[in-house]
């Protein structure tokens, strides 16, 4: 399982996203590295289709089910009106990635 967190340096939700993801992985007894990718400029954001900080992708797939409206250097607000994905959304994404492996 490839887990990536894309973020803008200084993002106030970056660490909370990592902590939430670690909680979900731990509860599922999954040991997987979390690759942190700093988005440093607009060109990089567009190239990586970065919808905002933080963005979590598992096996290359966005965990947010709502497609982004734009890409760029910005903070992200999720459908739960928070800057961090809900634990339930993360659980669903991890479970889906696990299911695909089998």
C-alpha atoms as an extended CHARMM CRD file, in Angstrom:
* protein
*
       102  EXT
         1         1  UNK       CA              0.0000000000        0.0000000000        0.0000000000  PROA      1               0.0000000000
         2         2  UNK       CA              1.3900000000        3.3630000000       -1.0370000000  PROA      2               0.0000000000
         3         3  UNK       CA              0.1730000000        6.1800000000        1.1990000000  PROA      3               0.0000000000
         4         4  UNK       CA              0.9890000000        9.7760000000        0.3410000000  PROA      4               0.0000000000
         5         5  UNK       CA              0.1390000000       13.0550000000        2.0110000000  PROA      5               0.0000000000
         6         6  UNK       CA              0.6070000000       16.0790000000       -0.2120000000  PROA      6               0.0000000000
         7         7  UNK       CA              0.8320000000       19.3860000000        1.6270000000  PROA      7               0.0000000000
         8         8  UNK       CA              1.9140000000       22.9930000000        1.4260000000  PROA      8               0.0000000000
         9         9  UNK       CA              4.7120000000       23.7400000000        3.9240000000  PROA      9               0.0000000000
        10        10  UNK       CA              3.2370000000       25.5460000000        6.9090000000  PROA      10              0.0000000000
        11        11  UNK       CA             -0.2150000000       23.9820000000        6.4620000000  PROA      11              0.0000000000
        12        12  UNK       CA             -1.9240000000       23.9530000000        9.8740000000  PROA      12              0.0000000000
        13        13  UNK       CA             -3.7150000000       20.6630000000        9.0360000000  PROA      13              0.0000000000
        14        14  UNK       CA             -0.7050000000       18.7050000000        7.7790000000  PROA      14              0.0000000000
        15        15  UNK       CA              0.1860000000       17.0640000000       11.1140000000  PROA      15              0.0000000000
        16        16  UNK       CA             -3.4500000000       16.4180000000       12.0130000000  PROA      16              0.0000000000
        17        17  UNK       CA             -3.8780000000       14.5580000000        8.7080000000  PROA      17              0.0000000000
        18        18  UNK       CA             -0.8370000000       12.4010000000        9.4730000000  PROA      18              0.0000000000
        19        19  UNK       CA             -2.0720000000       11.7070000000       13.0030000000  PROA      19              0.0000000000
        20        20  UNK       CA             -5.5440000000       10.7170000000       11.7590000000  PROA      20              0.0000000000
        21        21  UNK       CA             -4.0710000000        8.4260000000        9.1360000000  PROA      21              0.0000000000
        22        22  UNK       CA             -1.7600000000        6.7870000000       11.6940000000  PROA      22              0.0000000000
        23        23  UNK       CA             -4.7440000000        6.2100000000       13.9980000000  PROA      23              0.0000000000
        24        24  UNK       CA             -6.6870000000        4.4940000000       11.2080000000  PROA      24              0.0000000000
        25        25  UNK       CA             -3.7190000000        2.3610000000       10.1530000000  PROA      25              0.0000000000
        26        26  UNK       CA             -2.9800000000        1.3770000000       13.7450000000  PROA      26              0.0000000000
        27        27  UNK       CA             -6.6010000000        0.4040000000       14.4250000000  PROA      27              0.0000000000
        28        28  UNK       CA             -6.5080000000       -1.8150000000       11.3120000000  PROA      28              0.0000000000
        29        29  UNK       CA             -3.1190000000       -3.3030000000       12.3280000000  PROA      29              0.0000000000
        30        30  UNK       CA             -1.5730000000       -2.0570000000        9.0900000000  PROA      30              0.0000000000
        31        31  UNK       CA              2.0700000000       -1.0990000000        8.9560000000  PROA      31              0.0000000000
        32        32  UNK       CA              2.6910000000        1.1010000000        5.9520000000  PROA      32              0.0000000000
        33        33  UNK       CA              4.9840000000        4.0750000000        5.4650000000  PROA      33              0.0000000000
        34        34  UNK       CA              3.4140000000        7.4650000000        4.8990000000  PROA      34              0.0000000000
        35        35  UNK       CA              5.2280000000        9.4420000000        2.2060000000  PROA      35              0.0000000000
        36        36  UNK       CA              5.0070000000       13.1880000000        2.7280000000  PROA      36              0.0000000000
        37        37  UNK       CA              5.2140000000       15.3090000000       -0.4160000000  PROA      37              0.0000000000
        38        38  UNK       CA              5.7440000000       19.0500000000       -0.0210000000  PROA      38              0.0000000000
        39        39  UNK       CA              4.1150000000       21.0610000000       -2.7980000000  PROA      39              0.0000000000
        40        40  UNK       CA              6.3490000000       24.0540000000       -3.2940000000  PROA      40              0.0000000000
        41        41  UNK       CA              4.9670000000       25.9350000000       -6.3020000000  PROA      41              0.0000000000
        42        42  UNK       CA              1.9730000000       26.3050000000       -8.6200000000  PROA      42              0.0000000000
        43        43  UNK       CA              3.5800000000       24.3200000000      -11.4580000000  PROA      43              0.0000000000
        44        44  UNK       CA              4.1390000000       21.3570000000       -9.1380000000  PROA      44              0.0000000000
        45        45  UNK       CA              0.5620000000       21.6650000000       -7.8340000000  PROA      45              0.0000000000
        46        46  UNK       CA             -0.8920000000       21.5770000000      -11.3360000000  PROA      46              0.0000000000
        47        47  UNK       CA              1.3910000000       18.7420000000      -12.4660000000  PROA      47              0.0000000000
        48        48  UNK       CA              0.3930000000       16.5640000000       -9.4740000000  PROA      48              0.0000000000
        49        49  UNK       CA             -3.2730000000       17.6380000000       -9.6910000000  PROA      49              0.0000000000
        50        50  UNK       CA             -3.0390000000       18.9180000000       -6.1380000000  PROA      50              0.0000000000
        51        51  UNK       CA             -6.4290000000       20.2350000000       -4.9620000000  PROA      51              0.0000000000
        52        52  UNK       CA             -5.1420000000       21.6900000000       -1.7040000000  PROA      52              0.0000000000
        53        53  UNK       CA             -3.3700000000       20.9830000000        1.5490000000  PROA      53              0.0000000000
        54        54  UNK       CA             -3.4840000000       18.3740000000        2.9280000000  PROA      54              0.0000000000
        55        55  UNK       CA             -4.3870000000       15.7790000000        0.3040000000  PROA      55              0.0000000000
        56        56  UNK       CA             -4.2410000000       12.0630000000        1.1010000000  PROA      56              0.0000000000
        57        57  UNK       CA             -3.8430000000        9.5010000000       -1.6610000000  PROA      57              0.0000000000
        58        58  UNK       CA             -3.7190000000        5.7560000000       -1.1940000000  PROA      58              0.0000000000
        59        59  UNK       CA             -2.2950000000        3.7530000000       -4.0890000000  PROA      59              0.0000000000
        60        60  UNK       CA             -2.5650000000        6.9060000000       -6.1800000000  PROA      60              0.0000000000
        61        61  UNK       CA             -6.2450000000        7.4560000000       -5.4310000000  PROA      61              0.0000000000
        62        62  UNK       CA             -7.6570000000       10.4850000000       -3.7230000000  PROA      62              0.0000000000
        63        63  UNK       CA             -9.5050000000        9.5560000000       -0.5100000000  PROA      63              0.0000000000
        64        64  UNK       CA            -12.0030000000       12.4000000000       -0.9410000000  PROA      64              0.0000000000
        65        65  UNK       CA            -14.9410000000       11.1890000000       -3.0040000000  PROA      65              0.0000000000
        66        66  UNK       CA            -15.9300000000       14.6530000000       -4.2190000000  PROA      66              0.0000000000
        67        67  UNK       CA            -13.8390000000       15.6010000000       -7.2520000000  PROA      67              0.0000000000
        68        68  UNK       CA            -11.7840000000       18.7720000000       -6.8240000000  PROA      68              0.0000000000
        69        69  UNK       CA            -12.8730000000       21.9070000000       -8.6310000000  PROA      69              0.0000000000
        70        70  UNK       CA             -9.3610000000       23.2520000000       -9.1450000000  PROA      70              0.0000000000
        71        71  UNK       CA             -5.6870000000       22.6220000000       -8.4510000000  PROA      71              0.0000000000
        72        72  UNK       CA             -3.1600000000       24.9070000000       -6.8110000000  PROA      72              0.0000000000
        73        73  UNK       CA             -1.3680000000       26.1050000000       -3.7080000000  PROA      73              0.0000000000
        74        74  UNK       CA             -4.1690000000       26.4220000000       -1.1800000000  PROA      74              0.0000000000
        75        75  UNK       CA             -5.5650000000       25.0780000000        2.0380000000  PROA      75              0.0000000000
        76        76  UNK       CA             -8.2280000000       22.4650000000        1.5800000000  PROA      76              0.0000000000
        77        77  UNK       CA            -11.6980000000       22.2920000000        3.0320000000  PROA      77              0.0000000000
        78        78  UNK       CA            -13.2810000000       18.8520000000        2.8500000000  PROA      78              0.0000000000
        79        79  UNK       CA            -16.9410000000       17.9010000000        2.5510000000  PROA      79              0.0000000000
        80        80  UNK       CA            -17.0800000000       17.5450000000        6.3630000000  PROA      80              0.0000000000
        81        81  UNK       CA            -16.2680000000       21.2910000000        6.5490000000  PROA      81              0.0000000000
        82        82  UNK       CA            -12.8930000000       20.5350000000        8.1330000000  PROA      82              0.0000000000
        83        83  UNK       CA             -9.3110000000       20.8130000000        6.9310000000  PROA      83              0.0000000000
        84        84  UNK       CA             -8.7870000000       17.1200000000        7.7400000000  PROA      84              0.0000000000
        85        85  UNK       CA            -10.5490000000       14.0980000000        6.2890000000  PROA      85              0.0000000000
        86        86  UNK       CA            -12.9210000000       12.2890000000        8.6180000000  PROA      86              0.0000000000
        87        87  UNK       CA            -11.6910000000        9.0830000000       10.2170000000  PROA      87              0.0000000000
        88        88  UNK       CA            -14.5470000000        7.2250000000        8.5220000000  PROA      88              0.0000000000
        89        89  UNK       CA            -13.4380000000        8.3790000000        5.0620000000  PROA      89              0.0000000000
        90        90  UNK       CA             -9.8630000000        7.3430000000        5.8130000000  PROA      90              0.0000000000
        91        91  UNK       CA            -11.0530000000        3.9500000000        7.1360000000  PROA      91              0.0000000000
        92        92  UNK       CA            -13.0640000000        3.3840000000        3.9680000000  PROA      92              0.0000000000
        93        93  UNK       CA            -10.1160000000        4.2870000000        1.7340000000  PROA      93              0.0000000000
        94        94  UNK       CA             -7.7000000000        2.0220000000        3.6420000000  PROA      94              0.0000000000
        95        95  UNK       CA            -10.1810000000       -0.8660000000        3.6290000000  PROA      95              0.0000000000
        96        96  UNK       CA            -10.7600000000       -0.4330000000       -0.0930000000  PROA      96              0.0000000000
        97        97  UNK       CA             -7.0220000000       -0.4720000000       -0.7980000000  PROA      97              0.0000000000
        98        98  UNK       CA             -6.6240000000       -3.6000000000        1.3500000000  PROA      98              0.0000000000
        99        99  UNK       CA             -9.4880000000       -5.3220000000       -0.4630000000  PROA      99              0.0000000000
       100       100  UNK       CA             -7.9340000000       -4.5900000000       -3.8560000000  PROA      100             0.0000000000
       101       101  UNK       CA             -4.6730000000       -6.2380000000       -2.7730000000  PROA      101             0.0000000000
       102       102  UNK       CA             -6.4310000000       -9.5620000000       -2.1890000000  PROA      102             0.0000000000
